[in-house]
Amino acid sequence: MEKKALGRGLDALLPSVKAAPMPESAEVQRLRVDAIVPNRYQPRQTFAPQELAELTDSLKQNGLLQPILVRRKGDGIYELISGERRWRATKDAGLETIQAVIRNCGDEESIVLALVENLQRADLNPMEMARAYHRMMNEFGLTQDIIAQQVGCERSSIANVARLVNLPLEIQQLIEANRLSMGHAKVILGLPGQSEQLRIAQLVVSGTLSVRETEKLVESSPVAKKRVTKDLRRTPWSDVEERLQKRFGTKVTIQKGRRGGKIVIHYFSPPELDGILETLLN
């Protein structure tokens, strides 16, 4: 039996997602399957063989229920925007043509549409989503606020997911393999140092620990114990810190001095800093 991810997945993180829009007055055309190439900005990197086989059988029996979305690349070639599973299943079914809608759009719109379409149809692997967000921020210069508006979720959600790219590669692979959930990843991200993050992640997987059990394990970590103990002590500012953390999607601490104090907003990448600055200045 396939091992399911531990704890809660993306449902709690992204409660609502807009459906990928089909162009108004879209004209459905039949294109040759071999004239279509995959979307180079496709966030989904894994396609479950069983699900693909089931979709192939459905296509043989019922045909394609919804056309794919493509854009022209020249010389009679089209690039997928959304619908790669349907395109792959059509190829596997031995069909030569597929129903498609042609849309004129640039690279930025293509990656957004591909991301939203995958979110609407089935949960993306959290790492696939994190890399898509990271690419949108670094390659296209989009802020977290703009991405949040386009995919229909809170900016803090974008920030939380994007931070996954800062985890060690071994932990990213555990998330991709569905052995660690987003909830576990968020707890592990709070640990200082990648070696300690990896140690805790391996203990979580080997012990099939829940998110709450992982939190307790982190509290007992020699490296993080001092920090966690401090965090667990409620202060007059704890509620305010939590509200600020939710607003900015990152760790915020209020440090009281003898005559005043300071608010410290932490960031973990240049794009995350850009998102924080935009929130502060708007």
N, C-alpha and C positions, 0 to 999 in steps of 0.2 A: 504494500500500500504506500502511495506517495505521501511523504511527510509534509504536513501543512505548516504554514508559517506560524510562528509562536505569537500569540497575542493578537491585537487588533491591527488591521491593515490600513489601506488608504481611505476607507469609507469614512472614518471619523475625521480624517485630515482634510478631505475634500468633499464636503457634504453635498455640494451642488455643482454641476458642470454643464455648461451650455452645449447643446448639440451642434455638431459641425454643420453650418448652413450650406444648403445646395443653392446654386445661383437661381435667381428668380427667372421664370420663363425658360428654365433649362431645357435644352433640346437633347434628347437622348440619341446617341449615334452608336453604330456598331463598328468597333475597331478590331483589327487583327491582334490577337493576344501577343504574337511575337513582335509587334510594333511598339510594345509598351515596356518601359524599363522601370525598376523600383525607384522609389523616392529616396534620394540621397540624404534627405533630412528625416527619414522615417525613425521615430523614437523607439518603436518596438523592434527589438533585436531577436526575440525568440518567438517561435510559433509552435504551439503544442501540436505534435503530430496527430493525436487522437481527435482534437477539435478540428484540425484541418481535414482529416479523413471524413468526419461527420458532415462537414460543410460540403465536401466534394460529393458525397452520396446525395445530399439534399439538392445540390445543383443538378445532378443527373435526373432526379425524380421531379423536381419542381421548377427548375430553371433559376435564373438570377432574379431575386426579388427587389434588389436595389442596385442601380448602376454605380460603377466606380467613378471617381473624379480624377481627371488628368489635366495636364497642361502641355502645350506644344513645345518640343525641343528642336524642331527643324528636321529636314530630310525625311519627313514622314514618320518621325519617332515621337512618342509621347511619354512623359514622365508621370508616374502616379503621384497624386496628391493624397488621396485616401482610398482605402479599399484593397490593400495588398493581400489580405487573407482571401478575399473573393477572387482576386486575380490569380493567386496561386492555386486555389481550388479549381478554377476554370481550366487552368493548364493541366492539373492532375486529372481532371475529368475528360481530357482529350478534346476539348472544344477549341475551335480555331478562332472564334470571334467572341467579343464580350461587349455588353452594353456599357456605354460610358458617356459622361458629360464633360465637355472640354471647357476649361476655365482659364482665362488669362490672368496670371498672377505672378508675383515675384517670389524670390526665395523666402523672404520673411513671412509672407502670407502662407506659403506652402508649408513651412514647418509648424506654424500655428494651427492650420487646418488639420494637419496630420496628427498633431498632439491632441486636439480637442476631439477628433473623431475616435481616436483610440480610448480616450477617457470615457466617452459616451458609451462605447460598445462593450468594453471590458476593462477591468483594472489593469493599468500598466504595471510592470515591475517597478518598484520605487526607484531603483537605480536608473532605469530607462528614462523615467520622468526627470530625475535629478540631472542627468546628462543633457536632456533636451532643454531644460531651463538654463543650465549652465551655458549651453551653446547659444541660446537666444540672447543671453546677456553679454557674452564675450565676443561672439561672431557678428551679431547684429546690433549690439549696443542698446538692447531694450532694458528698461528698468524693471524692477520687480513689480512696481505699481502697474505698469503698462501690461506686463504679462498677466497679472492678476485680472485686469479688466478683460483681456482677450479670452482667457480660458474660464472666466467666471468663478473665481474663488478669492479668498482673502489674501492680501499681500504677505501676511505672516505665514500662511501655508506655503507660498512659493519659497520664502526664506528658509523654512524648516526643511523642505525637500531638497533645495539646492545645496544645503550644507552636507548632504550625504557624500558628495564628491570629495570631501575632506577626510573621509574615513580611509583607513588602510585598504589596499586592494583586496586582501584576504577577507575582510569584513564585507566589502562591496559584493564579493562573489557569494558569500553566505546569504546576503539579501537577495541577490539574483536567483539563487537556488531555492528561494522560498523557505529558508531555514531560520531566518531572522525577520521579524516584522518591523514596520516603521516605528512602532512603539518602543521596541528594544533599541533600535538605532538611535532614537532621540535620547534615551538614557545613556547609552554608551558614548555619544558625542559630548556629554558633559564631563567625561573623564579627561584629565590632562595627560597628554603623551600617547602616541600610537601604540607603543608596546603594552601599556596598561589597557587600552581599548581592546587590543587583540586578545589579551589574556582573559578579560571578562567575557568577550564574545564567545570564545571557545568553551568557557565554563557554562555559559547560557545554553549553547547548542548541545553540549554533551549531557547536560542535566535537564534538557527540555524545560527550562525555567519560564515562568510567566513574566510579564512586564513588572508586576509588583515584586516578584521574587528577585528580578534583576535589579530593581531599585535598592532592595535590601542588601544584595551582594555588593553593589557599588558603595553603599554606606559603610560596608566593612572593609573596603579596599584600603590597604595601607597608604597608597598614594593619594586617594581622594578623601580619606576619612576626615581629615582636618577641615577640608572645604565643605563636605557634606554636613558635618556636625554644625558648622557655622550657619549653613543654609537652613537647617532644620529648626534653629532657634528663631522663633517669631519675634519680629521687632515692630515698632510702631509704623515702620515703612514697608513692611512685607507686602501688604495688600497693594500699595502703590507700585512697588516693584513688579508685582505680577501683572498689573494692568499695563504698565509700560512694556514689559516683555511681550505681552500679547499684541500690543500695538506695533512694535518694531520687529517682532519675529526673531528676537535674539536676547541674550542675557543682558539684564539691566540691574545695576546695584546702586543703592543710595548710601553714601558714606558720610556719616555725621562727624563734624569737627567741633572744636571748642566754640567757634563763632561762625556757625553756618555749616557748610558741607558741600558735597558735590554729587552729581549724578553721572555714573559711568555707564556708557552704552558700548557693549562689546561687538566687534564684527570679526568675521573669519575669512573674508575674501574681498577684493576690491569691488566686485559687483554688489556685494551685500552692503558695503559702505555707501555706494551710490544710492541704493534704495533707502538707507537710513537718512542720508542727507536730503533726498527728495521729500521724504515724509516730514522732516523738520522744517524745510524751507517753504513747503506748500501751505 
